[in-house]
């Protein structure tokens, strides 16, 4: 499609020479602009994908894939239901739980707490918790009458350690002639976990199910059943299967999955991702306008040369292809450099954030705001290919008009006063 003569001519015109160095300098700036646009887009998409996957892993690992909530908020004979649901294919764990809100006090300090009661054997099978114990152990969790597990950020904030006393206060207490008396109970910290999600590490408390039943006055009942599958991607396939099993067992209640429980949150992330892609693509678009300016200036400076080539027998198509190669080389070079720079930044993004924080003296990545302790990244091949295609397509389109204009230069008019 492109002849050697056209490649040679294009490379000659792009060569830096003193008398035409300004045009080449503008071409370099255009390539740098495309490089920065491509790199920025790749890094942004990688961080947003990593952010979504990290949060999704934390949410699912912490809460399970499906949650069965009985009518009335309480259910008895849950052991039989757990045994029946475990027989369903791809269901690896079913945990009866109780959740309630309370005020946690540590000496002179207090904090809101979301208390979850769970069987000790179930929490030991929960990799996100059991695999992220930073102090203490789960081996003796539930052996005492006042055990509790807290998150690392809460422990660091209030100076808590293994054996520290935590007092929980809930307004749902005993009814007396003088009114309702808040219920107070004290617990010893048995273990401290860190899953890397700020809300979980700072506001969740775990206690054995039997203790939660006593504290929240559930007697021998539980509030819900948490169901975990082999793979979160099976949720669409397994939801109706589990729902039918619940009906067969004779349980009345509502079955929800992680998509419903976190629908608004993950929809917001997806919207942010799409908007960011559109906005950052504008950087590449602006850079391609510089390509148009560069090529137009090149055509004007090479008008006499083009006219001579035409009189020597070069056709319009050859001239057009030569200038198309020259302009496209700017986009291809910028895109290739942007790909390399983007991959490099993605691989060292955490180190770059920490370095920038030290230089500026500020906490650039605050876990309290972004919920995750470190900058997550996840490059998707299809998204990288999409960025490259968009960049190259815009670069090629930007080159068409200057190349067409060069091909239509009239050699007679161009050489009239030569």
C-alpha positions in Angstrom: 0.0 0.0 0.0 2.9 2.4 0.8 5.9 2.4 -1.5 9.5 2.8 -0.3 9.7 6.3 -2.0 6.8 7.5 0.1 8.3 6.2 3.3 11.6 7.8 2.5 10.0 11.1 1.6 7.9 11.1 4.9 11.0 10.4 7.0 13.0 13.1 5.3 10.3 15.7 6.0 10.1 14.7 9.7 13.9 14.9 10.1 15.0 17.8 12.3 16.9 20.4 10.3 17.9 23.9 11.3 15.9 25.8 8.8 12.7 23.8 9.5 13.3 22.9 13.1 10.2 24.7 14.4 7.8 22.4 12.6 9.7 19.4 13.9 9.6 20.8 17.4 5.8 21.3 17.2 5.6 17.6 16.0 7.5 16.5 19.1 5.2 18.5 21.4 2.2 16.8 19.6 3.7 13.4 20.2 4.3 14.2 23.9 0.8 15.4 24.2 -0.6 12.1 22.8 1.9 10.2 25.0 0.6 11.9 28.2 -3.0 11.5 27.2 -2.6 7.7 26.5 -0.6 7.2 29.7 -3.1 9.1 31.8 -6.0 7.2 30.4 -4.3 3.8 31.0 -3.4 4.7 34.6 -6.8 6.1 35.4 -8.6 3.1 34.1 -6.2 0.7 35.8 -6.7 2.5 39.2 -10.5 2.6 38.9 -10.6 -1.1 37.9 -8.3 -2.0 40.8 -10.4 0.2 43.1 -13.6 -1.6 42.0 -12.1 -5.1 42.2 -10.5 -4.4 45.6 -13.8 -3.1 47.1 -15.7 -5.9 45.5 -13.4 -8.5 47.0 -13.6 -6.9 50.4 -17.4 -6.6 50.3 -18.0 -10.1 49.1 -15.3 -11.6 51.4 -16.7 -9.8 54.4 -20.4 -10.3 53.8 -20.9 -13.3 51.6 -22.6 -13.6 48.2 -26.2 -13.9 49.3 -28.2 -13.0 52.5 -31.4 -14.6 53.6 -33.5 -12.4 55.8 -36.5 -14.0 57.5 -39.8 -12.2 57.9 -40.0 -10.6 61.2 -36.2 -10.3 61.5 -35.8 -13.5 63.5 -35.7 -17.2 62.7 -35.4 -20.4 64.8 -34.4 -23.9 63.8 -31.7 -22.4 61.7 -29.4 -25.4 62.0 -31.7 -27.5 59.8 -31.9 -24.7 57.2 -28.1 -24.4 57.2 -27.7 -28.1 56.7 -30.2 -28.1 53.8 -28.7 -25.1 52.0 -25.2 -26.6 52.2 -26.4 -29.4 50.0 -26.9 -27.0 47.1 -24.2 -27.2 44.4 -21.5 -24.4 44.6 -22.6 -23.4 48.1 -19.5 -23.7 50.3 -20.7 -22.0 53.5 -23.9 -20.9 55.2 -23.5 -18.9 58.4 -26.2 -17.9 60.8 -25.6 -14.3 61.9 -26.9 -11.5 64.1 -26.1 -7.9 63.5 -26.9 -4.9 65.6 -25.7 -1.4 66.4 -24.2 -0.3 69.7 -22.0 2.3 71.3 -18.6 1.0 72.1 -16.6 2.7 74.9 -13.0 2.3 75.7 -12.3 4.2 79.0 -13.0 7.8 78.3 -13.6 7.3 74.6 -16.5 6.1 72.6 -17.3 5.1 69.0 -20.3 3.7 67.0 -20.1 0.0 66.4 -21.7 -2.5 64.1 -21.6 -5.8 66.1 -21.9 -9.1 64.2 -22.5 -12.3 66.0 -21.1 -15.4 64.1 -20.3 -18.9 65.1 -16.5 -19.3 65.9 -16.1 -22.2 63.4 -17.7 -20.0 60.6 -15.4 -17.0 61.1 -12.4 -19.4 61.1 -13.5 -20.5 57.6 -13.8 -16.9 56.4 -10.4 -16.2 54.6 -10.7 -12.4 54.6 -10.9 -12.4 58.4 -9.0 -15.5 59.5 -6.3 -14.8 57.0 -5.8 -11.2 58.1 -5.4 -11.5 61.9 -2.6 -9.1 62.8 -2.6 -9.7 66.6 -4.0 -12.4 68.8 -5.6 -15.6 67.5 -8.9 -17.1 66.6 -8.1 -20.5 68.1 -9.7 -19.7 71.5 -12.3 -17.3 70.1 -15.6 -18.3 71.8 -14.0 -20.2 74.6 -14.8 -17.5 77.1 -18.0 -15.7 77.9 -16.9 -12.2 76.8 -14.8 -12.5 73.6 -14.8 -9.9 70.9 -12.7 -9.1 67.8 -12.0 -5.6 66.5 -10.3 -4.0 63.5 -6.8 -2.7 63.3 -7.7 1.0 62.6 -10.0 1.1 65.6 -7.3 -0.5 67.8 -4.7 2.0 66.6 -7.0 5.0 67.1 -7.8 4.1 70.7 -4.7 2.3 71.7 -6.4 -1.1 72.1 -4.6 -4.4 72.3 -5.2 -8.0 73.1 -7.0 -8.2 76.5 -8.2 -4.6 76.4 -11.8 -4.1 77.8 -14.5 -2.9 75.5 -18.0 -2.0 76.8 -20.9 -2.2 74.5 -24.1 -0.1 75.2 -27.3 -0.6 73.3 -30.6 1.3 73.9 -32.5 -1.9 73.5 -32.4 -3.0 77.1 -34.5 -4.0 80.0 -37.9 -2.4 80.5 -38.4 -1.2 84.1 -41.1 0.9 85.9 -38.7 3.9 85.3 -38.3 3.2 81.6 -36.0 1.3 79.4 -32.6 0.8 80.9 -29.7 0.6 78.3 -28.0 -2.7 78.2 -24.3 -2.7 79.0 -21.8 -5.6 78.6 -18.0 -5.7 78.7 -15.8 -7.8 76.5 -12.2 -8.7 76.2 -10.4 -8.3 72.8 -9.2 -11.8 71.6 -7.9 -10.8 68.2 -7.4 -7.8 65.9 -7.9 -8.0 62.1 -7.0 -5.8 59.2 -8.8 -6.4 55.9 -7.6 -3.2 54.2 -11.1 -1.5 54.0 -11.4 1.5 56.3 -15.1 1.0 57.3 -14.5 -2.6 58.2 -11.3 -2.0 60.1 -12.7 0.8 62.1 -16.3 0.0 62.8 -17.0 -3.7 62.9 -16.9 -5.9 66.0 -17.3 -9.7 65.9 -18.5 -11.8 68.8 -19.5 -15.4 69.2 -23.1 -16.1 68.1 -24.2 -17.3 71.5 -23.0 -14.1 73.1 -24.7 -12.0 70.4 -28.0 -13.9 71.0 -27.7 -13.1 74.7 -26.7 -9.4 74.3 -29.3 -8.6 71.6 -32.0 -10.7 73.3 -32.5 -13.1 70.4 -32.8 -16.2 72.7 -32.1 -19.2 70.4 -32.9 -17.3 67.2 -30.7 -15.6 64.5 -31.3 -12.5 62.3 -30.2 -13.9 58.9 -28.3 -16.6 57.0 -25.2 -15.6 55.0 -24.5 -17.8 52.0 -21.2 -18.0 50.2 -20.6 -19.6 46.8 -17.5 -21.0 45.0 -17.4 -17.9 42.8 -19.1 -14.6 42.9 -19.6 -14.7 39.1 -22.0 -17.6 39.7 -24.5 -15.4 41.4 -26.9 -15.0 38.4 -26.9 -18.8 37.9 -27.2 -19.8 41.6 -29.7 -17.2 42.8 -32.8 -19.0 41.5 -31.5 -22.4 42.7 -30.9 -21.1 46.2 -34.3 -19.3 46.1 -36.1 -22.6 45.1 -34.3 -24.5 47.9 -35.4 -21.9 50.5 -39.0 -22.4 49.3 -38.7 -26.2 49.5 -37.4 -25.9 53.0 -40.4 -23.8 53.9 -38.7 -20.7 55.0 -40.4 -17.3 54.6 -38.2 -14.4 53.9 -36.2 -12.3 51.4 -33.1 -13.5 49.6 -30.8 -10.7 48.3 -27.4 -10.9 46.7 -24.3 -8.7 46.8 -25.4 -6.9 43.6 -28.6 -5.7 45.2 -27.0 -4.9 48.6 -24.3 -2.7 47.0 -26.1 -1.7 43.8 -25.9 2.1 44.1 -22.3 2.0 45.2 -21.0 -0.1 42.3 -23.2 1.8 39.8 -21.6 5.0 41.0 -18.1 3.5 40.4 -19.1 2.4 36.9 -20.4 5.9 36.1 -17.2 7.5 37.4 -15.2 5.1 35.2 -17.1 5.9 32.0 -17.1 9.7 32.6 -13.3 9.6 33.3 -12.7 7.7 30.1 -14.6 10.4 28.1 -13.0 13.3 29.8 -9.5 12.0 29.6 -10.0 11.1 25.9 -10.3 14.8 25.4 -6.5 15.1 26.2 -5.7 12.9 23.3 -8.2 14.8 21.1 -6.5 18.1 21.9 -3.1 16.6 21.1 -4.4 15.4 17.7 -5.4 19.0 16.9 -1.7 19.8 17.4 -1.0 17.1 14.8 -3.3 18.9 12.3 -1.5 22.2 13.0 1.9 20.6 12.6 1.0 19.0 9.3 -0.6 22.1 7.9 2.6 24.1 8.7 4.7 21.3 7.1 2.6 21.4 4.0 3.0 25.2 3.7 6.8 24.9 4.2 7.0 22.1 1.6 4.8 23.7 -1.1 7.7 24.3 -3.5 9.1 20.7 -2.9 5.7 19.2 -3.5 5.3 21.1 -6.8 8.7 19.9 -8.0 7.8 16.3 -7.1 4.6 16.7 -9.0 6.4 18.0 -12.1 8.8 15.0 -11.9 5.9 12.6 -12.1 4.9 12.0 -8.5 1.1 11.4 -8.4 -1.4 13.0 -6.0 -1.9 9.6 -4.2 1.9 9.3 -3.5 2.1 12.8 -2.1 -1.0 12.2 0.0 0.4 8.9 1.3 3.7 10.4 2.1 2.2 13.1 4.3 -0.2 10.6 5.8 2.8 8.6 6.9 4.5 11.7 8.3 1.5 12.7 10.3 0.6 9.2 11.5 4.2 8.7 12.7 3.5 11.4 15.3 0.4 9.6 16.6 2.0 6.1 16.5 5.1 7.4 18.3 3.1 9.2 21.0 0.8 6.2 21.5 3.7 3.8 21.8 5.5 6.0 24.3 2.2 6.5 26.2 1.6 2.8 26.4 5.1 2.3 27.9 4.8 5.2 30.3 1.3 4.1 31.4 2.5 0.5 32.1 5.5 1.8 34.0 3.3 4.1 36.2 0.8 1.4 36.9 3.5 -0.9 38.1 5.0 1.7 40.5 1.9 3.8 41.3 2.1 3.1 45.1 5.7 4.1 45.2 5.0 7.3 43.2 2.1 8.2 45.6 4.3 7.7 48.6 7.1 9.7 47.1 4.7 12.6 46.2 3.4 12.5 49.7 6.9 12.9 51.2 7.7 15.7 48.8 4.5 17.7 49.6 4.3 16.7 53.2 0.6 15.6 52.8 -1.3 12.3 52.9 -2.3 12.0 49.3 -4.0 8.6 49.7 -6.1 8.9 52.8 -7.8 5.6 53.7 -10.5 7.4 55.6 -11.7 9.0 52.3 -10.9 6.3 49.8 -11.7 3.3 52.1 -8.6 1.3 50.9 -5.2 1.4 52.5 -3.2 1.3 49.3 -3.6 2.4 45.7 -5.1 -0.6 43.8 -4.4 -1.2 40.1 -5.7 -3.7 37.6 -5.0 -3.3 33.9 -7.5 -5.0 31.6 -6.2 -6.0 28.1 -9.4 -5.0 26.4 -9.3 -1.5 27.9 -5.7 -1.0 27.0 -6.5 -2.0 23.4 -9.4 0.3 23.3 -7.2 3.2 24.4 -4.7 2.4 21.7 -7.3 2.1 19.1 -8.9 5.5 20.0 -5.5 7.2 20.1 -4.4 5.8 16.7 -7.8 6.4 15.1 -7.8 10.1 16.2 -4.2 10.5 15.0 -5.0 9.0 11.6 -8.1 11.1 11.1 -6.2 14.3 12.1 -3.7 13.5 9.3 -6.2 13.1 6.5 -7.0 16.8 5.8 -3.4 18.1 5.7 -2.4 15.1 3.5 -5.3 15.8 1.2 -4.4 19.4 1.0 -0.8 18.6 0.1 -1.9 16.2 -2.6 -4.1 18.9 -4.3 -1.4 21.6 -4.5 -1.3 22.9 -8.1 2.4 22.8 -9.3 1.8 25.6 -11.8 0.6 28.1 -9.2 3.2 27.0 -6.7 6.1 27.5 -9.1 4.8 30.6 -10.9 7.0 33.0 -9.1 10.0 30.7 -8.6 
